[in-house]
């Protein structure tokens, strides 16, 4: 990810495991960024589903069923 960008982490629901990631400034990439640990940031378009572990994918599909493929 870019060095001059600030990442803001938030959850759609406090019970979620996954953190949604917003960028400041807003990069308007059309992508959905997310993280399991606030350290590694995943790109939905680039990383899902191939760069997620089976466990991470199961969590993602459970928390974001409308994005699951």
C-alpha positions as CSV (number, residue, x, y, z in Angstrom):
1,X,0.0,0.0,0.0
2,X,1.0,3.6,-0.4
3,X,3.3,5.2,2.2
4,X,1.6,8.7,2.3
5,X,-1.8,7.3,3.0
6,X,-3.4,7.0,6.4
7,X,-5.5,3.9,7.1
8,X,-8.6,4.2,9.3
9,X,-10.0,0.9,10.7
10,X,-13.7,0.4,11.6
11,X,-16.2,-2.4,11.9
12,X,-19.6,-2.6,10.3
13,X,-20.7,-4.5,13.4
14,X,-18.7,-4.7,16.7
15,X,-19.1,-8.5,16.8
16,X,-17.2,-8.8,13.4
17,X,-13.7,-10.2,13.3
18,X,-12.8,-8.2,10.1
19,X,-11.9,-4.6,10.1
20,X,-13.0,-2.4,7.2
21,X,-10.3,-0.1,6.0
22,X,-10.8,3.5,4.8
23,X,-8.0,5.6,3.3
24,X,-7.2,9.2,4.1
25,X,-7.2,10.8,1.6
26,X,-9.9,8.7,0.0
27,X,-8.1,6.9,-2.9
28,X,-11.5,6.2,-4.6
29,X,-10.1,3.0,-6.1
30,X,-13.5,1.3,-6.2
31,X,-11.9,-1.5,-4.1
32,X,-12.9,-2.8,-0.7
33,X,-10.0,-3.0,1.8
34,X,-10.1,-5.1,4.9
35,X,-7.9,-6.5,7.6
36,X,-8.1,-9.3,10.2
37,X,-5.4,-7.8,12.5
38,X,-5.0,-4.1,11.5
39,X,-1.5,-5.0,10.3
40,X,-2.0,-6.7,6.9
41,X,-4.4,-5.0,4.6
42,X,-6.2,-7.1,2.0
43,X,-7.7,-5.8,-1.3
44,X,-10.9,-7.5,-2.2
45,X,-10.2,-7.2,-5.9
46,X,-6.6,-8.4,-5.7
47,X,-6.5,-10.8,-2.7
48,X,-10.0,-12.4,-2.4
49,X,-10.2,-15.4,-2.4
50,X,-6.8,-16.7,-3.4
51,X,-4.6,-14.9,-0.9
52,X,-6.8,-15.7,2.1
53,X,-6.3,-18.8,4.2
54,X,-9.3,-21.2,4.2
55,X,-10.2,-19.9,7.7
56,X,-9.9,-16.2,6.7
57,X,-12.1,-16.9,3.7
58,X,-14.8,-18.6,5.8
59,X,-14.8,-15.6,8.2
60,X,-15.0,-13.2,5.2
61,X,-17.8,-15.1,3.5
62,X,-19.7,-15.2,6.8
63,X,-19.4,-11.5,7.6
64,X,-19.8,-10.3,4.0
65,X,-22.0,-12.9,2.3
66,X,-23.0,-10.3,-0.4
67,X,-19.3,-10.1,-1.5
68,X,-18.6,-13.9,-1.4
69,X,-17.9,-15.6,-4.7
